[in-house]
């Protein structure tokens, strides 16, 4: 089998480098990078260099740098590889994706592909072009590879444990998710500098349009596995609001390395919508810095007729995501025990711990590989689809459109709402 040759296009976000945190079988170590000359490019090169220079399991990447204003045209004309990797300025991303697909490249692109509802048509056209040309265009949805999300999906779809999803209401939704991210953080052990444009929501996107895409994706993926979602028929937007996180001038300089003023950064969104009449509420939040020993956090609660299935990651969990079942039916405990024993065939070591009012699914540490490791898992799945395009799921593209419909329409709706109390 011929080696895959990667092309990295205008890497403006550290996720572009995380795709190369590991080496891959059947992938050339030589990667071409096409980008304008600037800080975004130099930070990307530095991250790859650190992966090559680390003591444990160093990578062996080689970079061919093509830094010029006409980088996009040169990429299409020089055809240094067959796969384009994208993670950077979100406003321009759909244009890059379309250009790559029209030039005949497969595309592995980080979220979000679009941040404005005006670009939904462009997204639909890009997905249609990929399908027509036999190309794979894949969104980097890392949260599908988090073990608690995988197991939560299994339990929600077990009628003996979960029952049926209740419809819920706007005040008491059937699905509630909260994601808390932090502006100042470390990546691969080094403080992650943010580009100045990160604080421009017209470039980066607001919270729901950016990191919130993971939550919208998980709701669809968990409630309706293997099913195509029709955004026109299955989704109804209900309410949304937005509010800022204050960033001081000193904090801005610390995280960008550049001079600048303080600002009100509109990076928090709350949205309510229904998915096939199931009420869903998402809180997507950015704070300045995580307390020592903690990090980004995730909460996901699904309410069924027989139990609640919850992922929590707070103080009680030592900021490690844990999976709980809160029974409302006497038969849930036995059904959970049987299901966990069956799942142990795939995940040896799983167990159930009775905590009185709730049951905890005990997950061995070897399955808790962490967010950065999920990039290699997604990338390997993408490579399998490139090798075997017939295996690409038919539901992925319509669900992409549904996901970005919720994220972009939710942001628009929030602009007409007051901040939450």
Secondary structure, 3 states (H helix, E strand, C coil): CCCECEEEECCCCCHHHHCCCCCCCCECCEEEEEECCCHHHHHHHHHHHHHHHCCCCCCCCEEEEEECCCHHHHHHHHCCCCEEEECCCHHHHHHHHHHHHHCCCEEEEECCCCCCHHHHHHHHHHHHHHHHHCCCEEEECHHHHCHHHHHHHHHHCCHHHHCCECCECCCCECEEEEEEEEEECEECCEECCCCHHHHCHHHHCCCCCCCHHHHHHHHHHHHCCCCCCCHHHHEEEEEEEEEEEEECHHHHHHHHCCCCCCEEEEEEEEEEEEECCEEEEEEEEEEEECCCCCCCEEEEEEEECCEEEEEECCHHHCCCCEEEEEECCCCHHHHHHHHHHHHCCCCCCCEEEECCCCEEEECCHHHCCCHHHHHHHHHHHHHHHHHCHHHCCCHHHHHHHHHHHHHHHHHHHHCCCCCCC
